[in-house]
Amino acid sequence: MQSIGGLHMQYYVVCPRKLWLYSKQIGFETEHDRVIEGTLLHEKSYPRKDKELVIGDAVVDVIDDEYIQETKLSSKMQKADEWQLLYYLYLLKQRGIEKKGKIAYTKEKKVVEVVLTEDNEKELKKKIAGIYRVIESDSAPKFKKLPYCKNCAYFDFCFALEGKDDAT
Ligand code: SF4
């Protein structure tokens, strides 16, 4: 069974079709570049953090005993960012580490607090099951135009197939 990382959660919330394409490593290089960009942003914005924590595919900063923090460029995808961080908090909880989270948005210079509650843990488990349903499927979820599409790494792929009979 494929292991799920924070990007799986983020893509599932943004667009299940993006998640499927990512899981099949279609256009992986572009995604990989994006991951590298994210890493550079992390390093530029908050260089030389004394304490960092590796959680699956992510490195998050440990702010203090209470909080871990993720750094993002802008809050355009705030909902997806929050679920991604909730997923990291959930993974930590499974290892016996209970923390709260913060997302620092560098463009807007704002910080959002994220707390793993009983309710969002239940929702998180549903999302994890949903992620497995998507990535274990042989075909991609149907194309559906989203406001996010124009900024998506799979834009050319999806829009080239739009309207064609063989579009997945
Ligand atoms: S271009 Fe749009 S439909 Fe295609 S994967 Fe990206 S967000 Fe999803």
Backbone and ligand atoms as CSV (ligand in chain L), in Angstrom:
chain,resi,resn,atom,element,x,y,z
A,1,MET,N,N,0.844,-1.203,0.000
A,1,MET,CA,C,0.000,0.000,0.000
A,1,MET,C,C,0.880,1.255,0.000
A,2,GLN,N,N,0.557,2.169,-0.922
A,2,GLN,CA,C,1.321,3.425,-1.028
A,2,GLN,C,C,1.163,4.243,0.264
A,3,SER,N,N,2.269,4.824,0.753
A,3,SER,CA,C,2.104,5.639,1.960
A,3,SER,C,C,1.659,7.050,1.562
A,4,ILE,N,N,0.908,7.648,2.452
A,4,ILE,CA,C,0.334,8.965,2.170
A,4,ILE,C,C,1.183,10.049,2.829
A,5,GLY,N,N,1.516,11.063,2.055
A,5,GLY,CA,C,2.248,12.207,2.594
A,5,GLY,C,C,1.352,13.434,2.645
A,6,GLY,N,N,1.924,14.513,3.144
A,6,GLY,CA,C,1.167,15.757,3.267
A,6,GLY,C,C,0.684,16.284,1.927
A,7,LEU,N,N,1.480,16.055,0.865
A,7,LEU,CA,C,1.058,16.544,-0.449
A,7,LEU,C,C,-0.179,15.804,-0.943
A,8,HIS,N,N,-0.268,14.506,-0.604
A,8,HIS,CA,C,-1.473,13.756,-0.978
A,8,HIS,C,C,-2.708,14.435,-0.374
A,9,MET,N,N,-2.593,14.801,0.900
A,9,MET,CA,C,-3.727,15.433,1.580
A,9,MET,C,C,-4.044,16.782,0.941
A,10,GLN,N,N,-3.022,17.546,0.698
A,10,GLN,CA,C,-3.202,18.871,0.097
A,10,GLN,C,C,-3.892,18.744,-1.280
A,11,TYR,N,N,-3.394,17.824,-2.115
A,11,TYR,CA,C,-3.959,17.684,-3.460
A,11,TYR,C,C,-5.380,17.130,-3.413
A,12,TYR,N,N,-5.645,16.235,-2.484
A,12,TYR,CA,C,-6.992,15.678,-2.364
A,12,TYR,C,C,-8.004,16.791,-2.098
A,13,VAL,N,N,-7.630,17.724,-1.229
A,13,VAL,CA,C,-8.538,18.819,-0.886
A,13,VAL,C,C,-8.683,19.779,-2.077
A,14,VAL,N,N,-7.578,20.038,-2.773
A,14,VAL,CA,C,-7.611,20.976,-3.908
A,14,VAL,C,C,-8.360,20.352,-5.095
A,15,CYS,N,N,-7.967,19.134,-5.462
A,15,CYS,CA,C,-8.550,18.485,-6.649
A,15,CYS,C,C,-8.149,17.007,-6.663
A,16,PRO,N,N,-9.114,16.096,-6.463
A,16,PRO,CA,C,-8.790,14.662,-6.447
A,16,PRO,C,C,-8.111,14.184,-7.737
A,17,ARG,N,N,-8.440,14.847,-8.839
A,17,ARG,CA,C,-7.800,14.457,-10.104
A,17,ARG,C,C,-6.298,14.769,-10.054
A,18,LYS,N,N,-5.951,15.896,-9.473
A,18,LYS,CA,C,-4.537,16.265,-9.300
A,18,LYS,C,C,-3.837,15.215,-8.425
A,19,LEU,N,N,-4.534,14.802,-7.372
A,19,LEU,CA,C,-3.978,13.770,-6.493
A,19,LEU,C,C,-3.688,12.489,-7.283
A,20,TRP,N,N,-4.633,12.083,-8.110
A,20,TRP,CA,C,-4.463,10.840,-8.884
A,20,TRP,C,C,-3.259,10.970,-9.811
A,21,LEU,N,N,-3.167,12.101,-10.539
A,21,LEU,CA,C,-2.050,12.312,-11.476
A,21,LEU,C,C,-0.712,12.309,-10.723
A,22,TYR,N,N,-0.695,12.960,-9.582
A,22,TYR,CA,C,0.516,13.002,-8.756
A,22,TYR,C,C,0.902,11.600,-8.295
A,23,SER,N,N,-0.113,10.828,-7.872
A,23,SER,CA,C,0.174,9.490,-7.339
A,23,SER,C,C,0.711,8.555,-8.419
A,24,LYS,N,N,0.362,8.847,-9.665
A,24,LYS,CA,C,0.868,8.026,-10.779
A,24,LYS,C,C,2.178,8.604,-11.325
A,25,GLN,N,N,2.666,9.633,-10.659
A,25,GLN,CA,C,3.914,10.297,-11.042
A,25,GLN,C,C,3.843,10.862,-12.454
A,26,ILE,N,N,2.649,11.275,-12.863
A,26,ILE,CA,C,2.508,11.931,-14.166
A,26,ILE,C,C,2.885,13.398,-13.954
A,27,GLY,N,N,3.862,13.857,-14.737
A,27,GLY,CA,C,4.333,15.239,-14.564
A,27,GLY,C,C,5.094,15.408,-13.278
A,28,PHE,N,N,5.726,14.349,-12.855
A,28,PHE,CA,C,6.371,14.373,-11.548
A,28,PHE,C,C,7.455,15.434,-11.437
A,29,GLU,N,N,8.186,15.673,-12.575
A,29,GLU,CA,C,9.297,16.625,-12.498
A,29,GLU,C,C,8.825,18.013,-12.092
A,30,THR,N,N,7.671,18.417,-12.698
A,30,THR,CA,C,7.139,19.740,-12.363
A,30,THR,C,C,6.784,19.788,-10.882
A,31,GLU,N,N,6.125,18.706,-10.444
A,31,GLU,CA,C,5.764,18.658,-9.035
A,31,GLU,C,C,7.010,18.667,-8.162
A,32,HIS,N,N,8.009,17.936,-8.644
A,32,HIS,CA,C,9.241,17.856,-7.888
A,32,HIS,C,C,9.856,19.254,-7.750
A,33,ASP,N,N,9.843,20.008,-8.873
A,33,ASP,CA,C,10.367,21.378,-8.835
A,33,ASP,C,C,9.631,22.193,-7.792
A,34,ARG,N,N,8.296,21.989,-7.766
A,34,ARG,CA,C,7.482,22.756,-6.838
A,34,ARG,C,C,7.871,22.422,-5.393
A,35,VAL,N,N,8.135,21.138,-5.174
A,35,VAL,CA,C,8.539,20.709,-3.838
A,35,VAL,C,C,9.877,21.361,-3.470
A,36,ILE,N,N,10.788,21.386,-4.465
A,36,ILE,CA,C,12.082,22.009,-4.209
A,36,ILE,C,C,11.912,23.494,-3.910
A,37,GLU,N,N,11.031,24.162,-4.711
A,37,GLU,CA,C,10.760,25.581,-4.464
A,37,GLU,C,C,10.286,25.785,-3.030
A,38,GLY,N,N,9.382,24.891,-2.612
A,38,GLY,CA,C,8.844,24.975,-1.259
A,38,GLY,C,C,9.950,24.837,-0.227
A,39,THR,N,N,10.876,23.940,-0.506
A,39,THR,CA,C,11.989,23.726,0.418
A,39,THR,C,C,12.858,24.976,0.488
A,40,LEU,N,N,13.104,25.589,-0.702
A,40,LEU,CA,C,13.921,26.801,-0.719
A,40,LEU,C,C,13.235,27.919,0.039
A,41,LEU,N,N,11.908,28.024,-0.150
A,41,LEU,CA,C,11.138,29.051,0.556
A,41,LEU,C,C,11.310,28.863,2.056
A,42,HIS,N,N,11.184,27.625,2.453
A,42,HIS,CA,C,11.331,27.274,3.861
A,42,HIS,C,C,12.707,27.736,4.363
A,43,GLU,N,N,13.748,27.419,3.561
A,43,GLU,CA,C,15.105,27.725,4.012
A,43,GLU,C,C,15.395,29.229,4.020
A,44,LYS,N,N,14.818,29.930,3.000
A,44,LYS,CA,C,15.054,31.373,2.912
A,44,LYS,C,C,14.316,32.120,4.015
A,45,SER,N,N,13.063,31.689,4.247
A,45,SER,CA,C,12.226,32.429,5.181
A,45,SER,C,C,12.657,32.216,6.621
A,46,TYR,N,N,12.998,31.003,6.889
A,46,TYR,CA,C,13.342,30.687,8.281
A,46,TYR,C,C,14.642,29.904,8.314
A,47,PRO,N,N,15.765,30.565,7.993
A,47,PRO,CA,C,17.027,29.819,7.909
A,47,PRO,C,C,17.494,29.341,9.277
A,48,ARG,N,N,18.168,28.218,9.244
A,48,ARG,CA,C,18.829,27.676,10.420
A,48,ARG,C,C,17.950,27.590,11.670
A,49,LYS,N,N,16.833,26.916,11.503
A,49,LYS,CA,C,16.025,26.631,12.697
A,49,LYS,C,C,16.750,25.561,13.496
A,50,ASP,N,N,16.826,25.753,14.797
A,50,ASP,CA,C,17.535,24.780,15.612
A,50,ASP,C,C,16.811,23.445,15.653
A,51,LYS,N,N,15.466,23.548,15.704
A,51,LYS,CA,C,14.708,22.307,15.854
A,51,LYS,C,C,13.777,22.109,14.676
A,52,GLU,N,N,13.954,20.994,13.999
A,52,GLU,CA,C,13.054,20.643,12.915
A,52,GLU,C,C,12.609,19.204,13.130
A,53,LEU,N,N,11.441,18.924,12.557
A,53,LEU,CA,C,10.877,17.597,12.748
A,53,LEU,C,C,10.536,17.038,11.375
A,54,VAL,N,N,10.993,15.826,11.076
A,54,VAL,CA,C,10.646,15.192,9.803
A,54,VAL,C,C,9.395,14.357,10.029
A,55,ILE,N,N,8.344,14.707,9.279
A,55,ILE,CA,C,7.095,13.946,9.388
A,55,ILE,C,C,6.751,13.471,7.989
A,56,GLY,N,N,6.972,12.215,7.704
A,56,GLY,CA,C,6.716,11.696,6.355
A,56,GLY,C,C,7.532,12.457,5.335
A,57,ASP,N,N,6.827,13.155,4.402
A,57,ASP,CA,C,7.517,13.872,3.328
A,57,ASP,C,C,7.812,15.323,3.709
A,58,ALA,N,N,7.609,15.669,4.961
A,58,ALA,CA,C,7.717,17.089,5.329
A,58,ALA,C,C,8.752,17.335,6.415
A,59,VAL,N,N,9.302,18.541,6.363
A,59,VAL,CA,C,10.140,18.999,7.466
A,59,VAL,C,C,9.435,20.223,8.042
A,60,VAL,N,N,9.031,20.140,9.289
A,60,VAL,CA,C,8.358,21.284,9.910
A,60,VAL,C,C,9.223,21.819,11.043
A,61,ASP,N,N,9.050,23.105,11.309
A,61,ASP,CA,C,9.807,23.724,12.390
A,61,ASP,C,C,9.117,23.464,13.713
A,62,VAL,N,N,9.909,23.197,14.708
A,62,VAL,CA,C,9.367,23.087,16.058
A,62,VAL,C,C,9.572,24.448,16.720
A,63,ILE,N,N,8.471,25.127,16.978
A,63,ILE,CA,C,8.566,26.485,17.523
A,63,ILE,C,C,8.856,26.434,19.027
A,64,ASP,N,N,8.075,25.622,19.715
A,64,ASP,CA,C,8.264,25.465,21.166
A,64,ASP,C,C,7.614,24.151,21.576
A,65,ASP,N,N,7.407,23.965,22.874
A,65,ASP,CA,C,6.803,22.705,23.336
A,65,ASP,C,C,5.401,22.499,22.785
A,66,GLU,N,N,4.752,23.633,22.423
A,66,GLU,CA,C,3.339,23.556,22.048
A,66,GLU,C,C,3.102,23.474,20.537
A,67,TYR,N,N,3.944,24.167,19.756
A,67,TYR,CA,C,3.627,24.361,18.330
A,67,TYR,C,C,4.700,23.848,17.368
A,68,ILE,N,N,4.190,23.306,16.229
A,68,ILE,CA,C,5.044,23.145,15.048
A,68,ILE,C,C,4.565,24.171,14.020
A,69,GLN,N,N,5.410,24.503,13.064
A,69,GLN,CA,C,5.020,25.530,12.095
A,69,GLN,C,C,5.427,25.155,10.675
A,70,GLU,N,N,4.521,25.442,9.752
A,70,GLU,CA,C,4.809,25.296,8.320
A,70,GLU,C,C,4.859,26.690,7.728
A,71,THR,N,N,5.696,26.882,6.712
A,71,THR,CA,C,5.793,28.186,6.058
A,71,THR,C,C,5.298,28.053,4.626
A,72,LYS,N,N,4.390,28.945,4.250
A,72,LYS,CA,C,3.830,28.931,2.890
A,72,LYS,C,C,3.941,30.332,2.315
A,73,LEU,N,N,3.953,30.372,0.978
A,73,LEU,CA,C,4.081,31.664,0.322
A,73,LEU,C,C,2.816,32.504,0.494
A,74,SER,N,N,1.679,31.978,0.055
A,74,SER,CA,C,0.444,32.765,0.178
A,74,SER,C,C,-0.687,31.871,0.663
A,75,SER,N,N,-1.773,32.520,1.104
A,75,SER,CA,C,-2.872,31.761,1.699
A,75,SER,C,C,-3.954,31.398,0.682
A,76,LYS,N,N,-3.602,31.394,-0.612
A,76,LYS,CA,C,-4.594,31.065,-1.651
A,76,LYS,C,C,-5.222,29.698,-1.421
A,77,MET,N,N,-4.441,28.783,-0.876
A,77,MET,CA,C,-4.923,27.405,-0.667
A,77,MET,C,C,-5.057,27.121,0.828
A,78,GLN,N,N,-5.541,28.092,1.564
A,78,GLN,CA,C,-5.502,27.967,3.025
A,78,GLN,C,C,-6.203,26.706,3.546
A,79,LYS,N,N,-7.376,26.395,2.988
A,79,LYS,CA,C,-8.106,25.199,3.465
A,79,LYS,C,C,-7.225,23.943,3.302
A,80,ALA,N,N,-6.634,23.823,2.088
A,80,ALA,CA,C,-5.791,22.646,1.819
A,80,ALA,C,C,-4.555,22.657,2.732
A,81,ASP,N,N,-3.989,23.836,2.953
A,81,ASP,CA,C,-2.824,23.943,3.850
A,81,ASP,C,C,-3.188,23.476,5.262
A,82,GLU,N,N,-4.382,23.877,5.693
A,82,GLU,CA,C,-4.807,23.509,7.049
A,82,GLU,C,C,-4.972,21.990,7.184
A,83,TRP,N,N,-5.574,21.367,6.150
A,83,TRP,CA,C,-5.741,19.903,6.229
A,83,TRP,C,C,-4.399,19.196,6.161
A,84,GLN,N,N,-3.487,19.763,5.391
A,84,GLN,CA,C,-2.148,19.178,5.321
A,84,GLN,C,C,-1.478,19.210,6.698
A,85,LEU,N,N,-1.571,20.354,7.346
A,85,LEU,CA,C,-0.935,20.464,8.663
A,85,LEU,C,C,-1.666,19.607,9.698
A,86,LEU,N,N,-2.996,19.558,9.586
A,86,LEU,CA,C,-3.752,18.680,10.493
A,86,LEU,C,C,-3.281,17.229,10.328
A,87,TYR,N,N,-2.993,16.855,9.091
A,87,TYR,CA,C,-2.508,15.490,8.843
A,87,TYR,C,C,-1.165,15.260,9.545
A,88,TYR,N,N,-0.285,16.249,9.504
A,88,TYR,CA,C,1.001,16.108,10.209
A,88,TYR,C,C,0.776,16.001,11.728
A,89,LEU,N,N,-0.170,16.818,12.226
A,89,LEU,CA,C,-0.456,16.760,13.673
A,89,LEU,C,C,-1.004,15.374,14.046
A,90,TYR,N,N,-1.810,14.827,13.159
A,90,TYR,CA,C,-2.387,13.490,13.365
A,90,TYR,C,C,-1.282,12.426,13.377
A,91,LEU,N,N,-0.331,12.540,12.418
A,91,LEU,CA,C,0.777,11.572,12.381
A,91,LEU,C,C,1.620,11.663,13.651
A,92,LEU,N,N,1.832,12.897,14.102
A,92,LEU,CA,C,2.599,13.085,15.348
A,92,LEU,C,C,1.864,12.458,16.529
A,93,LYS,N,N,0.549,12.695,16.570
A,93,LYS,CA,C,-0.255,12.145,17.673
A,93,LYS,C,C,-0.132,10.625,17.718
A,94,GLN,N,N,-0.092,10.018,16.523
A,94,GLN,CA,C,0.059,8.557,16.470
A,94,GLN,C,C,1.402,8.110,17.036
A,95,ARG,N,N,2.376,9.027,17.024
A,95,ARG,CA,C,3.684,8.697,17.605
A,95,ARG,C,C,3.765,9.147,19.063
A,96,GLY,N,N,2.642,9.580,19.601
A,96,GLY,CA,C,2.593,9.977,21.008
A,96,GLY,C,C,3.025,11.409,21.262
A,97,ILE,N,N,3.088,12.221,20.180
A,97,ILE,CA,C,3.494,13.628,20.342
A,97,ILE,C,C,2.289,14.516,20.039
A,98,GLU,N,N,1.811,15.237,21.031
A,98,GLU,CA,C,0.640,16.095,20.812
A,98,GLU,C,C,1.085,17.540,20.686
A,99,LYS,N,N,0.807,18.129,19.531
A,99,LYS,CA,C,1.192,19.517,19.245
A,99,LYS,C,C,0.037,20.254,18.604
A,100,LYS,N,N,0.147,21.577,18.607
A,100,LYS,CA,C,-0.730,22.403,17.783
A,100,LYS,C,C,0.121,22.888,16.619
A,101,GLY,N,N,-0.563,23.456,15.614
A,101,GLY,CA,C,0.187,23.905,14.442
A,101,GLY,C,C,-0.026,25.367,14.131
A,102,LYS,N,N,0.933,25.930,13.426
A,102,LYS,CA,C,0.795,27.287,12.894
A,102,LYS,C,C,1.233,27.249,11.438
A,103,ILE,N,N,0.519,28.030,10.616
A,103,ILE,CA,C,0.962,28.211,9.232
A,103,ILE,C,C,1.345,29.675,9.082
A,104,ALA,N,N,2.593,29.908,8.690
A,104,ALA,CA,C,3.065,31.286,8.488
A,104,ALA,C,C,3.020,31.585,6.995
A,105,TYR,N,N,2.208,32.572,6.616
A,105,TYR,CA,C,2.121,32.987,5.211
A,105,TYR,C,C,3.006,34.202,5.011
A,106,THR,N,N,4.046,34.019,4.191
A,106,THR,CA,C,5.060,35.079,4.092
A,106,THR,C,C,4.541,36.300,3.333
A,107,LYS,N,N,3.749,36.089,2.255
A,107,LYS,CA,C,3.264,37.236,1.471
A,107,LYS,C,C,2.372,38.140,2.309
A,108,GLU,N,N,1.397,37.513,2.954
A,108,GLU,CA,C,0.424,38.299,3.736
A,108,GLU,C,C,0.916,38.589,5.153
A,109,LYS,N,N,2.054,38.007,5.486
A,109,LYS,CA,C,2.604,38.159,6.844
A,109,LYS,C,C,1.542,37.861,7.907
A,110,LYS,N,N,0.877,36.720,7.716
A,110,LYS,CA,C,-0.102,36.333,8.731
A,110,LYS,C,C,0.177,34.904,9.182
A,111,VAL,N,N,-0.265,34.620,10.391
A,111,VAL,CA,C,-0.057,33.289,10.955
A,111,VAL,C,C,-1.424,32.721,11.345
A,112,VAL,N,N,-1.685,31.475,10.921
A,112,VAL,CA,C,-2.974,30.835,11.202
A,112,VAL,C,C,-2.731,29.659,12.142
A,113,GLU,N,N,-3.543,29.580,13.184
A,113,GLU,CA,C,-3.397,28.462,14.130
A,113,GLU,C,C,-4.254,27.280,13.683
A,114,VAL,N,N,-3.706,26.082,13.813
A,114,VAL,CA,C,-4.421,24.858,13.420
A,114,VAL,C,C,-4.391,23.881,14.606
A,115,VAL,N,N,-5.573,23.431,14.997
A,115,VAL,CA,C,-5.645,22.536,16.159
A,115,VAL,C,C,-6.377,21.250,15.775
A,116,LEU,N,N,-5.782,20.132,16.128
A,116,LEU,CA,C,-6.408,18.836,15.857
A,116,LEU,C,C,-7.449,18.553,16.936
A,117,THR,N,N,-8.731,18.606,16.547
A,117,THR,CA,C,-9.815,18.334,17.496
A,117,THR,C,C,-10.391,16.952,17.185
A,118,GLU,N,N,-11.301,16.511,18.062
A,118,GLU,CA,C,-11.944,15.217,17.811
A,118,GLU,C,C,-12.693,15.231,16.484
A,119,ASP,N,N,-13.390,16.356,16.240
A,119,ASP,CA,C,-14.192,16.460,15.012
A,119,ASP,C,C,-13.333,16.449,13.762
A,120,ASN,N,N,-12.268,17.284,13.749
A,120,ASN,CA,C,-11.499,17.284,12.506
A,120,ASN,C,C,-10.625,16.029,12.357
A,121,GLU,N,N,-10.394,15.325,13.475
A,121,GLU,CA,C,-9.699,14.041,13.360
A,121,GLU,C,C,-10.600,13.015,12.663
A,122,LYS,N,N,-11.912,13.084,12.994
A,122,LYS,CA,C,-12.870,12.189,12.315
A,122,LYS,C,C,-12.905,12.492,10.827
A,123,GLU,N,N,-12.964,13.789,10.506
A,123,GLU,CA,C,-13.006,14.210,9.101
A,123,GLU,C,C,-11.710,13.816,8.383
A,124,LEU,N,N,-10.607,13.930,9.114
A,124,LEU,CA,C,-9.297,13.571,8.554
A,124,LEU,C,C,-9.271,12.087,8.161
A,125,LYS,N,N,-9.839,11.253,9.015
A,125,LYS,CA,C,-9.861,9.814,8.716
A,125,LYS,C,C,-10.690,9.535,7.467
A,126,LYS,N,N,-11.790,10.294,7.307
A,126,LYS,CA,C,-12.601,10.139,6.081
A,126,LYS,C,C,-11.782,10.555,4.870
A,127,LYS,N,N,-11.032,11.641,5.021
A,127,LYS,CA,C,-10.217,12.115,3.899
A,127,LYS,C,C,-9.119,11.100,3.557
A,128,ILE,N,N,-8.519,10.507,4.566
A,128,ILE,CA,C,-7.470,9.503,4.315
A,128,ILE,C,C,-8.069,8.334,3.521
A,129,ALA,N,N,-9.274,7.891,3.928
A,129,ALA,CA,C,-9.946,6.807,3.185
A,129,ALA,C,C,-10.225,7.267,1.754
A,130,GLY,N,N,-10.639,8.519,1.596
A,130,GLY,CA,C,-10.914,9.070,0.262
A,130,GLY,C,C,-9.657,9.105,-0.594
A,131,ILE,N,N,-8.539,9.456,0.024
A,131,ILE,CA,C,-7.261,9.498,-0.709
A,131,ILE,C,C,-6.920,8.108,-1.247
A,132,TYR,N,N,-7.081,7.093,-0.388
A,132,TYR,CA,C,-6.775,5.724,-0.847
A,132,TYR,C,C,-7.697,5.309,-1.986
A,133,ARG,N,N,-8.981,5.719,-1.893
A,133,ARG,CA,C,-9.906,5.370,-2.985
A,133,ARG,C,C,-9.418,5.975,-4.302
A,134,VAL,N,N,-8.951,7.223,-4.235
A,134,VAL,CA,C,-8.498,7.898,-5.462
A,134,VAL,C,C,-7.223,7.251,-5.990
A,135,ILE,N,N,-6.228,7.084,-5.132
A,135,ILE,CA,C,-4.921,6.639,-5.650
A,135,ILE,C,C,-4.907,5.159,-6.038
A,136,GLU,N,N,-5.863,4.399,-5.485
A,136,GLU,CA,C,-5.913,2.988,-5.860
A,136,GLU,C,C,-6.818,2.732,-7.071
A,137,SER,N,N,-7.424,3.798,-7.554
A,137,SER,CA,C,-8.288,3.652,-8.726
A,137,SER,C,C,-7.437,3.579,-9.997
A,138,ASP,N,N,-7.930,2.782,-10.983
A,138,ASP,CA,C,-7.193,2.667,-12.249
A,138,ASP,C,C,-7.381,3.875,-13.149
A,139,SER,N,N,-8.424,4.636,-12.890
A,139,SER,CA,C,-8.642,5.799,-13.760
A,139,SER,C,C,-8.755,7.080,-12.931
A,140,ALA,N,N,-8.446,8.180,-13.587
A,140,ALA,CA,C,-8.444,9.480,-12.897
A,140,ALA,C,C,-9.878,9.954,-12.659
A,141,PRO,N,N,-10.107,10.666,-11.560
A,141,PRO,CA,C,-11.418,11.305,-11.395
A,141,PRO,C,C,-11.691,12.213,-12.588
A,142,LYS,N,N,-12.956,12.342,-12.944
A,142,LYS,CA,C,-13.333,13.136,-14.118
A,142,LYS,C,C,-12.807,14.569,-14.015
A,143,PHE,N,N,-12.458,15.099,-15.176
A,143,PHE,CA,C,-12.000,16.488,-15.237
A,143,PHE,C,C,-13.145,17.435,-14.883
A,144,LYS,N,N,-12.851,18.367,-14.006
A,144,LYS,CA,C,-13.845,19.371,-13.629
A,144,LYS,C,C,-13.100,20.690,-13.509
A,145,LYS,N,N,-13.512,21.686,-14.270
A,145,LYS,CA,C,-12.785,22.961,-14.264
A,145,LYS,C,C,-12.904,23.624,-12.883
A,146,LEU,N,N,-11.769,24.030,-12.342
A,146,LEU,CA,C,-11.748,24.676,-11.029
A,146,LEU,C,C,-11.041,26.026,-11.145
A,147,PRO,N,N,-11.328,26.945,-10.235
A,147,PRO,CA,C,-10.638,28.242,-10.290
A,147,PRO,C,C,-9.115,28.058,-10.202
A,148,TYR,N,N,-8.720,26.983,-9.529
A,148,TYR,CA,C,-7.294,26.724,-9.300
A,148,TYR,C,C,-6.562,26.233,-10.547
A,149,CYS,N,N,-7.322,25.731,-11.549
A,149,CYS,CA,C,-6.698,25.052,-12.702
A,149,CYS,C,C,-5.575,25.860,-13.344
A,150,LYS,N,N,-5.783,27.157,-13.513
A,150,LYS,CA,C,-4.775,27.930,-14.252
A,150,LYS,C,C,-3.414,27.975,-13.535
A,151,ASN,N,N,-3.409,27.686,-12.258
A,151,ASN,CA,C,-2.136,27.660,-11.523
A,151,ASN,C,C,-1.614,26.241,-11.295
A,152,CYS,N,N,-2.286,25.278,-11.890
A,152,CYS,CA,C,-1.959,23.877,-11.604
A,152,CYS,C,C,-0.907,23.358,-12.579
A,153,ALA,N,N,-0.016,22.536,-12.071
A,153,ALA,CA,C,1.046,21.942,-12.898
A,153,ALA,C,C,0.472,21.048,-14.000
A,154,TYR,N,N,-0.778,20.571,-13.819
A,154,TYR,CA,C,-1.377,19.665,-14.800
A,154,TYR,C,C,-2.307,20.381,-15.773
A,155,PHE,N,N,-2.258,21.702,-15.779
A,155,PHE,CA,C,-3.145,22.494,-16.628
A,155,PHE,C,C,-3.119,22.003,-18.076
A,156,ASP,N,N,-1.916,21.924,-18.665
A,156,ASP,CA,C,-1.806,21.537,-20.076
A,156,ASP,C,C,-2.383,20.146,-20.301
A,157,PHE,N,N,-2.079,19.258,-19.386
A,157,PHE,CA,C,-2.555,17.872,-19.489
A,157,PHE,C,C,-4.083,17.834,-19.485
A,158,CYS,N,N,-4.697,18.483,-18.518
A,158,CYS,CA,C,-6.156,18.421,-18.386
A,158,CYS,C,C,-6.850,19.156,-19.515
A,159,PHE,N,N,-6.349,20.327,-19.890
A,159,PHE,CA,C,-7.051,21.128,-20.878
A,159,PHE,C,C,-6.814,20.617,-22.300
A,160,ALA,N,N,-5.736,19.878,-22.505
A,160,ALA,CA,C,-5.500,19.267,-23.813
A,160,ALA,C,C,-6.521,18.152,-24.040
A,161,LEU,N,N,-6.947,17.496,-22.945
A,161,LEU,CA,C,-7.878,16.374,-23.062
A,161,LEU,C,C,-9.331,16.812,-22.992
A,162,GLU,N,N,-9.554,18.076,-22.584
A,162,GLU,CA,C,-10.924,18.524,-22.365
A,162,GLU,C,C,-11.758,18.355,-23.636
A,163,GLY,N,N,-12.910,17.738,-23.471
A,163,GLY,CA,C,-13.828,17.617,-24.599
A,163,GLY,C,C,-13.535,16.421,-25.502
A,164,LYS,N,N,-12.363,15.806,-25.330
A,164,LYS,CA,C,-12.073,14.643,-26.166
A,164,LYS,C,C,-12.697,13.391,-25.571
A,165,ASP,N,N,-13.020,12.470,-26.435
A,165,ASP,CA,C,-13.681,11.263,-25.960
A,165,ASP,C,C,-12.807,10.442,-25.030
A,166,ASP,N,N,-11.497,10.508,-25.274
A,166,ASP,CA,C,-10.609,9.670,-24.463
A,166,ASP,C,C,-10.151,10.373,-23.195
A,167,ALA,N,N,-10.708,11.565,-22.883
A,167,ALA,CA,C,-10.328,12.247,-21.644
A,167,ALA,C,C,-10.722,11.385,-20.464
A,168,THR,N,N,-9.790,11.222,-19.528
A,168,THR,CA,C,-10.094,10.350,-18.399
A,168,THR,C,C,-10.883,11.099,-17.356
L,1,SF4,S1,S,-5.775,21.360,-14.069
L,1,SF4,FE1,FE,-7.587,21.529,-12.778
L,1,SF4,S2,S,-8.691,19.588,-13.070
L,1,SF4,FE2,FE,-6.597,19.282,-13.821
L,1,SF4,S3,S,-5.507,18.423,-12.069
L,1,SF4,FE3,FE,-5.179,20.624,-12.026
L,1,SF4,S4,S,-6.781,21.432,-10.679
L,1,SF4,FE4,FE,-7.376,19.364,-11.252
